[in-house]
Amino acid sequence: MKKAEVGNIIEFKNGLRGIVEKVNENSVIVDLTYMENYRELDLQERTVVNHKNYKIIK
């Protein structure tokens, strides 16, 4: 499986999308404000996603 790089857009957990801000050994830190409906979902700005749990969109 290919690991995401900083700046990639990834999809995870039932269609959530975000921009990768930092790549760690086992996970990535993702900025969720990329999504248009971010405010409606009442989520925090960033989250951590394990490399096994996302798909690279672009």
C-alpha positions as CSV (number, residue, x, y, z in Angstrom):
1,M,0.0,0.0,0.0
2,K,1.3,3.4,-0.9
3,K,1.6,6.0,1.9
4,A,0.1,9.4,1.4
5,E,2.4,12.4,1.2
6,V,1.9,16.0,2.5
7,G,-0.6,17.8,0.3
8,N,-2.5,14.6,-0.8
9,I,-6.2,14.5,-0.5
10,I,-7.4,11.3,1.2
11,E,-10.8,9.7,1.9
12,F,-11.5,7.7,5.1
13,K,-14.3,6.6,7.5
14,N,-17.5,6.7,5.4
15,G,-16.5,9.4,2.9
16,L,-14.7,12.0,5.0
17,R,-12.0,13.8,3.1
18,G,-9.1,15.9,4.1
19,I,-5.6,17.2,3.2
20,V,-2.6,15.5,4.6
21,E,-0.6,17.9,6.7
22,K,2.0,15.5,8.3
23,V,3.1,12.0,7.7
24,N,4.1,9.9,10.7
25,E,5.4,6.3,10.8
26,N,2.0,4.7,11.3
27,S,-0.4,7.5,10.5
28,V,-1.1,10.9,8.9
29,I,-2.5,14.1,10.3
30,V,-5.4,15.4,8.2
31,D,-6.9,18.8,7.9
32,L,-10.7,18.3,7.6
33,T,-11.6,21.9,6.7
34,Y,-11.1,20.9,3.0
35,M,-14.6,19.5,3.0
36,E,-17.4,21.9,2.0
37,N,-19.7,20.6,4.7
38,Y,-17.1,20.7,7.4
39,R,-18.9,23.2,9.7
40,E,-22.2,21.2,9.4
41,L,-20.5,18.0,10.6
42,D,-19.3,19.6,13.8
43,L,-15.8,18.0,13.6
44,Q,-12.5,19.2,14.9
45,E,-10.2,20.8,12.4
46,R,-7.6,18.0,12.3
47,T,-7.6,14.2,13.0
48,V,-5.2,11.3,12.9
49,V,-5.7,8.5,10.5
50,N,-3.8,5.2,10.4
51,H,-2.2,4.3,7.0
52,K,-4.4,1.2,6.8
53,N,-7.6,3.3,7.0
54,Y,-7.5,5.7,4.1
55,K,-7.5,5.9,0.3
56,I,-5.6,8.5,-1.6
57,I,-7.9,10.6,-3.9
58,K,-5.3,12.9,-5.4
